Amino acid sequence: MRSIEQLTTEILSLPSVSRAFLAEKLVESLEFDTDSTLQATWVTEAKRRRDEVCNGTVTPISGEETFAQVRQLLLSQIETLETEELQQLQKSIQSKLAQHQTAPQAGFPQALLASGLTQQIKYPTSPQSIERRLVEIQGKPLSETILEERR
């Protein structure tokens, strides 16, 4: 029987397509290595939900409609926030967006350096996110004024 080190060496010498296939199979084998009680609970829950749909107790809705309802619920909750809370929310969202936008690209400059395609990475000096304050406006919303003028 071969040792783990021998198997590893042999596997790493395979073409990338074969290694990817093997990796997928290994991950699949780990996914089913769960607690049998937990798996049985989920099977029972899945059957209950299926039965609710089949007997008409529950009417399924599309994922698109589900997300639309969630967005509407979030918007209705946001409308109840005070100005300071809205500013905190805006700051948090901007921070998350900045992280999200830079995360996939973070390894790219290092890959360019490692490959020798470039010798130096120059990063922008200006901050990417600008903190903006919400301004409360008296009177009717600008959108209503514009619509009235177009009529």
N, C-alpha and C positions, 0 to 999 in steps of 0.2 A: 504494500500500500504506500502511495506517495504521501509525502509530508505536505503541510499547508504551504510551506515555502516553495516546494517544487511545483505544486499546483498553481500558485500565484505567478511564478516565473513563466510557466507554460501558458497560462491564460493571458498574461500581458503580452505575449508574443503573437497572439491571435490578431486578425484584422479587426479594425474598430467596429465593423458591423457585427461581427461575432461576439465581441466583448459587450456591445450594447445589448444584444439578445440575451446573453448570459446574465448581465446585470438585471435586466427586466425579470428574468425567471427567478433570480435570487430574491428580488424585492417581493415578487408575488408569493414566494414561499414564506416570507416573513409576515405578510399581511394576514395570513390565515393562522398564524401562531398567536392566537388571542385566547383570552379566558373563555372557556366553553359556556359558563353561566352568562357572561356578557353577550356572547354571540347568540345564545338561545333567546335572551331577552329581546335583542334586536329583530330576530326572526319572528318572534311573537308580535312585536310592534308592527313590523312590515305587513304581516298577515292581517292584523286588525285594521290597518289603514286600507289595505286592498279591499277587505270586506265592506268597509264603510262606503267606499266608492262604488262597489258592485251593487250594494243594496240601496243606493241612493241617499244614504244618510248624509253623505258629504258630496258636494259638487266640486270636482277638481277645477282649478283655474290654471292658465298658462303661466310660465315663469315670467313672461313679459308683463302680464297683468299683475302678478305678485309684486314685482319690482316697482311698478307704477303705484300700487297701493302703499308700499313702504316709503317711496319718495314723498307721496302726498302726506302720509303720517308724519314724516320728518319735517316737512315744510310747515305743517300746522303746529308742530311743537316749537319750531324756530320762531314762528310769529308771536309766541307768547313770551319770548325772551326780552329782557330789558337791554338798553343800549350797551351797557358795560359787558353783559353776558354775550351779546352779539359780537363785540370786539374781541373777547376772549376766544369765541368760537372761530372767528375769522383768522385769528393768529394761529390757532391750532391747525386749521385746515391748510393755511399757507405753509406751515412747517411740514406737515405730512406730504403736501404736494412737492415741496422742495426735495424731501427725502426720496420720494417716489421717482422724481425726474432724474436725480443724480445716481440712484442705486444701480440701474442697469449699465450705466456708462462708467461707473467707478473703476472697474477692472480693465477697461479698454486702454486708457493711457499707460497703465503698467504693462499690459501685453505688448503695446508698441515699443516701450522701452526694452522689455525683455527680448523681443525679437530682433532688436537692432535697427528697426525702421526709423526710429527717432532717438535723439540723444537727450532731449530736454522737453518737459511739458510745462507750458506757461499757463497758469490758471488766471481767470479774471480777478481783478482786484476789487471790483464793486460788488456789494452784497446782492445776492440773487433775489431775496425777498425784501420787499419794501413794506414797512408797517404803515398801514393807512388807517386813519380814524374815520368812523362813520359820522356823518354830519346829519343832524336832525333838521328837517325842513318844515317850515310852517306853511299851512294852506294845503291845497289839494296836490296830489302827486303829479309830477311832471308828465307822466304818461297820459293821465286824464286830460290835461291841458292840450297836449299835442293832438289827441283824438278829437277833442272838441273843435280845434282849429281846422282839422281836415274835413269836418262835416259840412 
